[in-house]
């Protein structure tokens, strides 16, 4: 955890947390930014509830982070209840800032996706009945996320009520992501799945002069256009590509669509011949405004599947949607602290760890480094972290601490 403490200073998170919540501490002895810092640390060690905050009540940890005390879980709930949407906007800037530290020149692919988080409990604000494939009929939240595919960092994200549709608030979310990004807009490409693709959203992206690769639904009109294709170009094994132009309902104009056909022979013949040829899974249609070959557009879209892995890590390894209170904006702040914790560890593994661990799963990083047994002693007015001499991660830890100095 000494690595986390040094990372908080290295990337300026402590100062930014102070500025984001300074107006909440006019009459409080214990500042709000300390609560948020402790929540970020709790997530990095796998805490899944506010009641787990007692795990941080350790003399060595309190010395490393310079904490005077660890508040009671009820105090966390009461103080977080004072957070409003304005504070959450400031916290979102910390998420974006950590993602920008990993920016590289050239094309940047940002994958935007939503997920469903079931809520178990009553009288929780924003937990409403909506689409929930895992727990049908259960109240849920419906967070929206933007992920940088190359660096696997979260660019932005916020919590939404469970009754929201997939594309609800997407227009403003895209405008915010592009406006706050330090990367040139003409070198940015947005990746959308078919639940987020609509004519209005594509109009917004084109207005911002940003590229896009968006999956389109196989509607009757699209299938009619596909049936009229005469020339297919083969690429790979059993894959064919073609380009069409189509204007769907609600669109102001026609757009280029890349059609991919899979014509792979079955691994083993079916015992019974199908009566009708199944279309589902055979064709993929990607709408784009990029000038590149169709197969490259398809490959670029498939690169964005990284967003599913990031969402899975956020939900399972960081409990980003599991730690919650009864107040919606407090839950949104708790969700954002999960994004900050993820981006912090992502920056640490890419800046301070050896090449073999730069793409390791965050959970594995925690196992190898954050749960490292050591002695913490105070000598010469400084804290010293002493690790067993023959421990395999000893030098990795010291090199990471030096890199974050």
C-alpha positions as a Markdown table, in Angstrom:
| # | Residue | x | y | z |
|---|---|---|---|---|
| 1 | Unk | 0.0 | 0.0 | 0.0 |
| 2 | Unk | 3.0 | 2.3 | 0.2 |
| 3 | Unk | 2.9 | 2.2 | -3.6 |
| 4 | Unk | -0.7 | 3.6 | -3.5 |
| 5 | Unk | 0.3 | 6.3 | -1.1 |
| 6 | Unk | 3.2 | 7.4 | -3.3 |
| 7 | Unk | 1.0 | 7.2 | -6.4 |
| 8 | Unk | -1.5 | 9.5 | -4.8 |
| 9 | Unk | 1.3 | 12.1 | -4.4 |
| 10 | Unk | 2.9 | 11.4 | -7.8 |
| 11 | Unk | -0.3 | 12.0 | -9.8 |
| 12 | Unk | -1.5 | 14.9 | -7.6 |
| 13 | Unk | -4.7 | 13.2 | -6.4 |
| 14 | Unk | -4.5 | 14.4 | -2.8 |
| 15 | Unk | -4.4 | 18.1 | -3.8 |
| 16 | Unk | -7.1 | 17.6 | -6.4 |
| 17 | Unk | -9.4 | 15.8 | -3.9 |
| 18 | Unk | -8.9 | 18.8 | -1.5 |
| 19 | Unk | -9.9 | 21.3 | -4.2 |
| 20 | Unk | -12.9 | 19.2 | -5.3 |
| 21 | Unk | -14.5 | 19.1 | -1.8 |
| 22 | Unk | -13.1 | 22.2 | -0.1 |
| 23 | Unk | -16.5 | 23.8 | 0.3 |
| 24 | Unk | -17.8 | 20.8 | 2.3 |
| 25 | Unk | -15.3 | 21.2 | 5.2 |
| 26 | Unk | -16.1 | 24.7 | 6.5 |
| 27 | Unk | -17.0 | 23.4 | 10.0 |
| 28 | Unk | -15.6 | 19.8 | 10.0 |
| 29 | Unk | -12.4 | 18.7 | 11.8 |
| 30 | Unk | -12.0 | 15.7 | 9.5 |
| 31 | Unk | -11.9 | 16.8 | 5.8 |
| 32 | Unk | -14.0 | 15.1 | 3.2 |
| 33 | Unk | -11.0 | 14.4 | 0.9 |
| 34 | Unk | -9.7 | 12.1 | 3.6 |
| 35 | Unk | -12.9 | 10.1 | 3.4 |
| 36 | Unk | -12.5 | 9.8 | -0.4 |
| 37 | Unk | -8.8 | 8.9 | -0.1 |
| 38 | Unk | -9.7 | 6.1 | 2.3 |
| 39 | Unk | -12.4 | 4.8 | 0.0 |
| 40 | Unk | -10.0 | 4.7 | -2.9 |
| 41 | Unk | -7.5 | 2.7 | -0.8 |
| 42 | Unk | -10.3 | 0.4 | 0.4 |
| 43 | Unk | -11.2 | -0.4 | -3.2 |
| 44 | Unk | -7.5 | -1.2 | -4.1 |
| 45 | Unk | -7.4 | -4.0 | -1.4 |
| 46 | Unk | -10.8 | -5.4 | -2.5 |
| 47 | Unk | -13.3 | -3.8 | -0.1 |
| 48 | Unk | -16.9 | -4.4 | -1.2 |
| 49 | Unk | -18.8 | -2.4 | 1.4 |
| 50 | Unk | -18.4 | 0.7 | 3.6 |
| 51 | Unk | -18.4 | -1.5 | 6.6 |
| 52 | Unk | -15.1 | -3.0 | 5.3 |
| 53 | Unk | -13.4 | 0.3 | 6.2 |
| 54 | Unk | -12.2 | -1.2 | 9.4 |
| 55 | Unk | -9.6 | -3.1 | 7.4 |
| 56 | Unk | -7.7 | 0.2 | 7.1 |
| 57 | Unk | -7.5 | 0.6 | 10.9 |
| 58 | Unk | -3.9 | -0.6 | 11.0 |
| 59 | Unk | -1.0 | 1.3 | 12.6 |
| 60 | Unk | 1.3 | 0.7 | 9.6 |
| 61 | Unk | -1.3 | 1.8 | 7.0 |
| 62 | Unk | -2.2 | 4.8 | 9.1 |
| 63 | Unk | 1.4 | 5.8 | 9.3 |
| 64 | Unk | 2.0 | 5.3 | 5.6 |
| 65 | Unk | -1.0 | 7.5 | 4.6 |
| 66 | Unk | -0.6 | 9.9 | 7.5 |
| 67 | Unk | -4.1 | 9.2 | 8.8 |
| 68 | Unk | -5.0 | 10.3 | 12.3 |
| 69 | Unk | -8.0 | 8.1 | 12.5 |
| 70 | Unk | -10.4 | 5.9 | 10.5 |
| 71 | Unk | -14.0 | 7.1 | 10.7 |
| 72 | Unk | -16.9 | 4.9 | 11.6 |
| 73 | Unk | -19.0 | 3.5 | 8.6 |
| 74 | Unk | -22.0 | 5.6 | 9.7 |
| 75 | Unk | -19.9 | 8.7 | 9.5 |
| 76 | Unk | -18.9 | 7.9 | 6.0 |
| 77 | Unk | -22.6 | 7.6 | 5.0 |
| 78 | Unk | -23.5 | 10.9 | 6.7 |
| 79 | Unk | -20.6 | 12.9 | 5.2 |
| 80 | Unk | -21.1 | 11.4 | 1.7 |
| 81 | Unk | -24.7 | 12.5 | 1.9 |
| 82 | Unk | -23.6 | 16.1 | 1.6 |
| 83 | Unk | -22.0 | 15.5 | -1.9 |
| 84 | Unk | -23.9 | 17.0 | -4.8 |
| 85 | Unk | -23.6 | 16.6 | -8.6 |
| 86 | Unk | -21.2 | 19.6 | -8.7 |
| 87 | Unk | -18.7 | 17.8 | -6.6 |
| 88 | Unk | -19.1 | 14.7 | -8.7 |
| 89 | Unk | -18.2 | 16.7 | -11.8 |
| 90 | Unk | -15.0 | 17.7 | -10.2 |
| 91 | Unk | -14.2 | 14.1 | -9.2 |
| 92 | Unk | -14.9 | 13.1 | -12.9 |
| 93 | Unk | -12.1 | 15.5 | -13.9 |
| 94 | Unk | -9.7 | 13.4 | -11.8 |
| 95 | Unk | -10.7 | 10.3 | -13.7 |
| 96 | Unk | -10.1 | 12.1 | -17.0 |
| 97 | Unk | -6.8 | 13.6 | -15.8 |
| 98 | Unk | -5.4 | 10.2 | -14.9 |
| 99 | Unk | -6.4 | 8.8 | -18.3 |
| 100 | Unk | -4.7 | 11.8 | -20.1 |
| 101 | Unk | -1.4 | 11.0 | -18.4 |
| 102 | Unk | -1.2 | 7.9 | -20.6 |
| 103 | Unk | -2.1 | 9.6 | -23.8 |
| 104 | Unk | 0.1 | 8.8 | -26.9 |
| 105 | Unk | 0.2 | 10.6 | -30.2 |
| 106 | Unk | -1.7 | 9.3 | -33.1 |
| 107 | Unk | -5.2 | 7.8 | -33.4 |
| 108 | Unk | -7.1 | 7.4 | -30.2 |
| 109 | Unk | -10.0 | 4.9 | -30.0 |
| 110 | Unk | -12.5 | 5.5 | -27.2 |
| 111 | Unk | -15.1 | 2.8 | -26.6 |
| 112 | Unk | -18.4 | 3.9 | -25.0 |
| 113 | Unk | -20.6 | 1.3 | -23.4 |
| 114 | Unk | -23.1 | 0.9 | -20.6 |
| 115 | Unk | -23.7 | -1.9 | -18.0 |
| 116 | Unk | -26.3 | -2.9 | -15.6 |
| 117 | Unk | -25.7 | -3.1 | -11.8 |
| 118 | Unk | -28.4 | -4.9 | -9.8 |
| 119 | Unk | -29.3 | -3.2 | -6.4 |
| 120 | Unk | -30.3 | -5.3 | -3.4 |
| 121 | Unk | -32.1 | -3.1 | -0.9 |
| 122 | Unk | -34.9 | -0.7 | -0.5 |
| 123 | Unk | -35.4 | 3.1 | -0.6 |
| 124 | Unk | -32.1 | 3.6 | -2.6 |
| 125 | Unk | -32.4 | 6.7 | -4.8 |
| 126 | Unk | -32.1 | 6.1 | -8.5 |
| 127 | Unk | -32.4 | 2.3 | -8.2 |
| 128 | Unk | -35.3 | 1.7 | -10.6 |
| 129 | Unk | -36.8 | -1.1 | -12.6 |
| 130 | Unk | -35.4 | -1.3 | -16.1 |
| 131 | Unk | -33.6 | -3.7 | -18.5 |
| 132 | Unk | -31.7 | -6.2 | -16.3 |
| 133 | Unk | -30.6 | -9.3 | -18.2 |
| 134 | Unk | -28.9 | -10.9 | -15.1 |
| 135 | Unk | -31.7 | -10.3 | -12.5 |
| 136 | Unk | -34.9 | -9.6 | -14.4 |
| 137 | Unk | -37.4 | -7.6 | -12.4 |
| 138 | Unk | -34.7 | -6.4 | -9.9 |
| 139 | Unk | -34.1 | -2.6 | -9.4 |
| 140 | Unk | -30.7 | -1.5 | -10.8 |
| 141 | Unk | -28.4 | 1.2 | -11.9 |
| 142 | Unk | -27.3 | 1.8 | -15.5 |
| 143 | Unk | -23.9 | 3.4 | -15.5 |
| 144 | Unk | -22.3 | 4.8 | -18.7 |
| 145 | Unk | -18.5 | 4.5 | -19.4 |
| 146 | Unk | -15.9 | 5.7 | -21.9 |
| 147 | Unk | -12.7 | 3.7 | -22.1 |
| 148 | Unk | -9.4 | 4.4 | -23.9 |
| 149 | Unk | -8.8 | 1.2 | -25.7 |
| 150 | Unk | -5.0 | 1.5 | -26.2 |
| 151 | Unk | -4.2 | 2.3 | -22.5 |
| 152 | Unk | -7.3 | 0.5 | -20.9 |
| 153 | Unk | -8.0 | 3.6 | -18.8 |
| 154 | Unk | -11.4 | 5.0 | -18.0 |
| 155 | Unk | -11.8 | 8.4 | -19.7 |
| 156 | Unk | -15.1 | 9.3 | -18.0 |
| 157 | Unk | -18.2 | 7.7 | -16.5 |
| 158 | Unk | -21.2 | 8.4 | -14.3 |
| 159 | Unk | -24.1 | 6.6 | -12.7 |
| 160 | Unk | -27.7 | 6.6 | -14.1 |
| 161 | Unk | -31.0 | 5.3 | -12.8 |
| 162 | Unk | -31.9 | 1.8 | -13.9 |
| 163 | Unk | -34.9 | 2.9 | -15.9 |
| 164 | Unk | -32.7 | 4.9 | -18.4 |
| 165 | Unk | -32.4 | 3.6 | -21.9 |
| 166 | Unk | -28.9 | 2.7 | -23.1 |
| 167 | Unk | -28.5 | 5.9 | -25.1 |
| 168 | Unk | -30.1 | 8.2 | -22.4 |
| 169 | Unk | -27.8 | 11.2 | -21.9 |
| 170 | Unk | -25.3 | 10.0 | -24.5 |
| 171 | Unk | -25.3 | 13.2 | -26.5 |
| 172 | Unk | -24.1 | 15.3 | -23.6 |
| 173 | Unk | -21.7 | 12.6 | -22.4 |
| 174 | Unk | -20.0 | 12.5 | -25.8 |
| 175 | Unk | -19.7 | 16.3 | -25.9 |
| 176 | Unk | -18.2 | 16.3 | -22.4 |
| 177 | Unk | -15.7 | 13.6 | -23.3 |
| 178 | Unk | -14.5 | 15.4 | -26.4 |
| 179 | Unk | -14.5 | 18.9 | -24.8 |
| 180 | Unk | -12.3 | 17.7 | -21.8 |
| 181 | Unk | -10.0 | 15.5 | -23.8 |
| 182 | Unk | -6.4 | 16.9 | -24.5 |
| 183 | Unk | -6.2 | 14.7 | -27.6 |
| 184 | Unk | -7.1 | 16.4 | -31.0 |
| 185 | Unk | -10.7 | 15.7 | -32.0 |
| 186 | Unk | -9.7 | 14.9 | -35.6 |
| 187 | Unk | -7.5 | 12.0 | -34.3 |
| 188 | Unk | -10.2 | 10.6 | -32.0 |
| 189 | Unk | -12.5 | 7.7 | -33.0 |
| 190 | Unk | -15.5 | 6.7 | -30.9 |
| 191 | Unk | -16.7 | 3.1 | -30.8 |
| 192 | Unk | -20.4 | 2.5 | -30.2 |
| 193 | Unk | -22.3 | -0.8 | -29.9 |
| 194 | Unk | -25.7 | -1.2 | -31.6 |
| 195 | Unk | -27.6 | -0.2 | -28.5 |
| 196 | Unk | -26.1 | 3.3 | -28.6 |
| 197 | Unk | -26.2 | 3.9 | -32.4 |
| 198 | Unk | -28.8 | 6.3 | -33.6 |
| 199 | Unk | -29.0 | 9.0 | -36.2 |
| 200 | Unk | -29.0 | 11.8 | -33.6 |
| 201 | Unk | -25.9 | 10.5 | -31.9 |
| 202 | Unk | -24.0 | 10.1 | -35.2 |
| 203 | Unk | -25.1 | 13.7 | -36.2 |
| 204 | Unk | -23.5 | 14.9 | -32.9 |
| 205 | Unk | -20.3 | 13.0 | -33.5 |
| 206 | Unk | -20.0 | 14.4 | -37.1 |
| 207 | Unk | -20.7 | 17.9 | -35.7 |
| 208 | Unk | -17.7 | 17.5 | -33.4 |
| 209 | Unk | -15.6 | 16.4 | -36.4 |
| 210 | Unk | -14.8 | 13.1 | -34.7 |
| 211 | Unk | -14.5 | 9.7 | -36.3 |
| 212 | Unk | -16.7 | 6.8 | -35.3 |
| 213 | Unk | -17.2 | 3.0 | -35.8 |
| 214 | Unk | -20.7 | 2.0 | -34.7 |
| 215 | Unk | -22.5 | -1.3 | -34.9 |
| 216 | Unk | -25.8 | -1.2 | -36.7 |
| 217 | Unk | -28.8 | -3.4 | -36.1 |
| 218 | Unk | -29.8 | -5.9 | -38.8 |
| 219 | Unk | -33.1 | -4.3 | -39.6 |
| 220 | Unk | -35.3 | -5.3 | -42.6 |
| 221 | Unk | -34.0 | -2.3 | -44.5 |
| 222 | Unk | -30.4 | -3.2 | -43.9 |
| 223 | Unk | -31.0 | -6.8 | -44.8 |
| 224 | Unk | -32.6 | -5.7 | -48.0 |
| 225 | Unk | -29.5 | -3.7 | -48.9 |
| 226 | Unk | -27.3 | -6.7 | -48.1 |
| 227 | Unk | -29.3 | -8.9 | -50.4 |
| 228 | Unk | -28.6 | -6.5 | -53.3 |
| 229 | Unk | -24.8 | -6.8 | -52.9 |
| 230 | Unk | -23.2 | -8.3 | -56.0 |
| 231 | Unk | -19.5 | -8.1 | -55.3 |
| 232 | Unk | -17.9 | -9.4 | -52.1 |
| 233 | Unk | -14.2 | -9.2 | -51.5 |
| 234 | Unk | -12.6 | -12.1 | -49.6 |
| 235 | Unk | -10.2 | -11.5 | -46.7 |
| 236 | Unk | -9.0 | -13.9 | -44.1 |
| 237 | Unk | -10.5 | -17.4 | -43.9 |
| 238 | Unk | -14.2 | -17.5 | -44.7 |
| 239 | Unk | -14.7 | -13.8 | -44.3 |
| 240 | Unk | -16.0 | -11.4 | -47.0 |
| 241 | Unk | -16.5 | -7.6 | -47.0 |
| 242 | Unk | -18.6 | -5.2 | -48.9 |
| 243 | Unk | -19.6 | -1.5 | -48.7 |
| 244 | Unk | -23.1 | -0.1 | -48.9 |
| 245 | Unk | -24.8 | 3.2 | -48.3 |
| 246 | Unk | -28.1 | 3.2 | -46.4 |
| 247 | Unk | -30.4 | 5.8 | -44.7 |
| 248 | Unk | -32.3 | 4.3 | -41.8 |
| 249 | Unk | -35.4 | 5.6 | -40.2 |
| 250 | Unk | -34.7 | 8.8 | -38.3 |
| 251 | Unk | -31.5 | 9.6 | -40.1 |
| 252 | Unk | -31.1 | 12.8 | -41.9 |
| 253 | Unk | -28.9 | 11.3 | -44.7 |
| 254 | Unk | -27.4 | 8.0 | -45.8 |
| 255 | Unk | -24.1 | 6.8 | -44.4 |
| 256 | Unk | -21.4 | 4.3 | -45.3 |
| 257 | Unk | -21.9 | 0.8 | -43.9 |
| 258 | Unk | -19.2 | -1.9 | -43.9 |
| 259 | Unk | -20.8 | -5.4 | -44.2 |
| 260 | Unk | -18.9 | -8.4 | -43.0 |
| 261 | Unk | -20.1 | -11.9 | -43.9 |
| 262 | Unk | -18.9 | -15.0 | -42.1 |
| 263 | Unk | -19.0 | -18.1 | -44.3 |
| 264 | Unk | -17.1 | -20.6 | -42.1 |
| 265 | Unk | -17.8 | -24.3 | -42.6 |
| 266 | Unk | -19.2 | -26.0 | -39.5 |
| 267 | Unk | -16.7 | -27.9 | -37.4 |
| 268 | Unk | -18.9 | -31.0 | -37.6 |
| 269 | Unk | -22.0 | -31.6 | -39.8 |
| 270 | Unk | -25.4 | -31.1 | -38.2 |
| 271 | Unk | -27.4 | -34.2 | -37.5 |
| 272 | Unk | -30.4 | -32.4 | -39.0 |
| 273 | Unk | -30.5 | -29.9 | -41.8 |
| 274 | Unk | -32.0 | -26.5 | -40.9 |
| 275 | Unk | -35.2 | -25.5 | -42.7 |
| 276 | Unk | -34.1 | -21.9 | -43.0 |
| 277 | Unk | -30.7 | -20.4 | -43.2 |
| 278 | Unk | -29.9 | -18.5 | -40.0 |
| 279 | Unk | -28.9 | -14.9 | -40.5 |
| 280 | Unk | -28.1 | -14.0 | -36.9 |
| 281 | Unk | -24.3 | -14.1 | -36.4 |
| 282 | Unk | -23.5 | -14.4 | -40.1 |
| 283 | Unk | -23.5 | -10.7 | -40.9 |
| 284 | Unk | -22.1 | -7.7 | -39.1 |
| 285 | Unk | -22.7 | -4.1 | -40.1 |
| 286 | Unk | -20.5 | -1.3 | -38.9 |
| 287 | Unk | -21.4 | 2.4 | -39.7 |
| 288 | Unk | -18.4 | 4.6 | -40.1 |
| 289 | Unk | -17.1 | 8.0 | -41.5 |
| 290 | Unk | -13.5 | 6.8 | -41.7 |
| 291 | Unk | -11.7 | 6.5 | -45.0 |
| 292 | Unk | -10.1 | 3.0 | -44.7 |
| 293 | Unk | -10.7 | -0.4 | -46.0 |
| 294 | Unk | -13.8 | -2.2 | -44.8 |
| 295 | Unk | -11.9 | -5.0 | -43.1 |
| 296 | Unk | -9.7 | -2.5 | -41.2 |
| 297 | Unk | -12.9 | -0.7 | -40.0 |
| 298 | Unk | -14.2 | -4.1 | -38.7 |
| 299 | Unk | -10.9 | -4.8 | -37.0 |
| 300 | Unk | -10.9 | -1.4 | -35.4 |
| 301 | Unk | -14.4 | -1.9 | -34.0 |
| 302 | Unk | -13.4 | -5.3 | -32.6 |
| 303 | Unk | -10.4 | -3.8 | -30.8 |
| 304 | Unk | -13.0 | -1.9 | -28.7 |
| 305 | Unk | -14.1 | -5.1 | -27.0 |
| 306 | Unk | -11.5 | -4.2 | -24.4 |
| 307 | Unk | -14.3 | -2.1 | -22.8 |
| 308 | Unk | -16.1 | -5.3 | -21.7 |
| 309 | Unk | -12.9 | -6.5 | -19.8 |
| 310 | Unk | -12.6 | -3.1 | -18.1 |
| 311 | Unk | -16.2 | -3.1 | -17.1 |
| 312 | Unk | -15.8 | -6.6 | -15.7 |
| 313 | Unk | -12.8 | -5.6 | -13.7 |
| 314 | Unk | -14.5 | -2.5 | -12.3 |
| 315 | Unk | -17.6 | -4.4 | -11.2 |
| 316 | Unk | -15.8 | -7.5 | -9.8 |
| 317 | Unk | -12.3 | -6.4 | -8.7 |
| 318 | Unk | -13.1 | -2.8 | -7.5 |
| 319 | Unk | -16.8 | -3.3 | -6.6 |
| 320 | Unk | -17.4 | 0.0 | -8.4 |
| 321 | Unk | -21.2 | -0.4 | -8.3 |
| 322 | Unk | -21.4 | -2.4 | -5.1 |
| 323 | Unk | -20.5 | 0.1 | -2.4 |
| 324 | Unk | -23.5 | 2.4 | -2.0 |
| 325 | Unk | -25.7 | 4.4 | 0.4 |
| 326 | Unk | -29.3 | 5.5 | 0.2 |
| 327 | Unk | -28.4 | 8.8 | -1.6 |
| 328 | Unk | -28.0 | 8.9 | -5.4 |
| 329 | Unk | -25.3 | 11.5 | -5.6 |
| 330 | Unk | -23.3 | 9.8 | -2.8 |
| 331 | Unk | -23.6 | 6.6 | -4.8 |
| 332 | Unk | -22.4 | 8.4 | -7.9 |
| 333 | Unk | -19.4 | 9.7 | -5.9 |
| 334 | Unk | -18.7 | 6.2 | -4.6 |
| 335 | Unk | -18.8 | 4.9 | -8.2 |
| 336 | Unk | -16.4 | 7.6 | -9.3 |
| 337 | Unk | -13.9 | 6.7 | -6.5 |
| 338 | Unk | -13.9 | 3.2 | -8.1 |
| 339 | Unk | -13.0 | 4.7 | -11.4 |
| 340 | Unk | -10.2 | 6.7 | -9.8 |
| 341 | Unk | -8.8 | 3.7 | -8.0 |
| 342 | Unk | -8.8 | 1.7 | -11.2 |
| 343 | Unk | -7.1 | 4.5 | -13.2 |
| 344 | Unk | -4.5 | 5.0 | -10.4 |
| 345 | Unk | -3.5 | 1.3 | -10.5 |
| 346 | Unk | -3.5 | 1.4 | -14.3 |
| 347 | Unk | -1.1 | 4.4 | -14.3 |
| 348 | Unk | 1.1 | 2.7 | -11.7 |
| 349 | Unk | 1.4 | -0.6 | -13.7 |
| 350 | Unk | 2.2 | 1.3 | -16.9 |
| 351 | Unk | 4.7 | 3.8 | -15.5 |
| 352 | Unk | 6.3 | 1.9 | -12.6 |
| 353 | Unk | 6.1 | -1.8 | -13.2 |
| 354 | Unk | 8.3 | -4.0 | -15.5 |
| 355 | Unk | 7.0 | -4.8 | -19.1 |
| 356 | Unk | 5.7 | -8.2 | -18.1 |
| 357 | Unk | 3.2 | -6.7 | -15.7 |
| 358 | Unk | 2.1 | -3.6 | -17.6 |
| 359 | Unk | -0.9 | -5.5 | -19.1 |
| 360 | Unk | -1.5 | -7.8 | -16.1 |
| 361 | Unk | -5.0 | -7.8 | -14.7 |
| 362 | Unk | -5.4 | -5.3 | -11.9 |
| 363 | Unk | -6.4 | -8.1 | -9.5 |
| 364 | Unk | -3.1 | -9.8 | -10.1 |
| 365 | Unk | -1.2 | -6.6 | -9.5 |
| 366 | Unk | -3.0 | -6.4 | -6.1 |
| 367 | Unk | -2.0 | -10.0 | -5.3 |
| 368 | Unk | 1.7 | -9.5 | -6.2 |
| 369 | Unk | 2.3 | -6.0 | -4.7 |
| 370 | Unk | -0.5 | -4.6 | -2.5 |
| 371 | Unk | -0.6 | -7.8 | -0.4 |
| 372 | Unk | 3.1 | -7.9 | 0.0 |
| 373 | Unk | 4.2 | -8.8 | 3.6 |
| 374 | Unk | 6.7 | -6.3 | 5.1 |
| 375 | Unk | 7.8 | -4.5 | 8.2 |
| 376 | Unk | 7.2 | -0.8 | 8.5 |
| 377 | Unk | 9.5 | 0.9 | 11.0 |
| 378 | Unk | 10.2 | 4.5 | 11.8 |
| 379 | Unk | 13.8 | 5.6 | 11.9 |
| 380 | Unk | 15.6 | 8.9 | 11.4 |
| 381 | Unk | 12.2 | 10.6 | 11.2 |
| 382 | Unk | 11.2 | 8.5 | 8.2 |
| 383 | Unk | 9.2 | 5.4 | 7.5 |
| 384 | Unk | 11.0 | 2.4 | 6.1 |
| 385 | Unk | 9.4 | -0.5 | 4.4 |
| 386 | Unk | 11.5 | -3.6 | 4.8 |
| 387 | Unk | 10.8 | -6.7 | 2.8 |
| 388 | Unk | 12.2 | -10.2 | 3.3 |
| 389 | Unk | 15.4 | -10.4 | 1.3 |
| 390 | Unk | 14.5 | -13.5 | -0.7 |
| 391 | Unk | 10.9 | -12.4 | -1.6 |
| 392 | Unk | 10.5 | -12.6 | -5.4 |
| 393 | Unk | 8.7 | -9.2 | -5.6 |
| 394 | Unk | 11.2 | -7.3 | -3.5 |
| 395 | Unk | 13.1 | -5.6 | -6.2 |
| 396 | Unk | 9.9 | -5.0 | -8.3 |
| 397 | Unk | 8.5 | -3.1 | -5.3 |
| 398 | Unk | 11.6 | -1.0 | -4.7 |
| 399 | Unk | 11.9 | -0.1 | -8.4 |
| 400 | Unk | 8.2 | 0.9 | -8.5 |
| 401 | Unk | 8.7 | 3.2 | -5.5 |
| 402 | Unk | 11.7 | 4.8 | -7.1 |
| 403 | Unk | 9.8 | 5.3 | -10.4 |
| 404 | Unk | 7.0 | 7.1 | -8.6 |
| 405 | Unk | 9.3 | 9.3 | -6.6 |
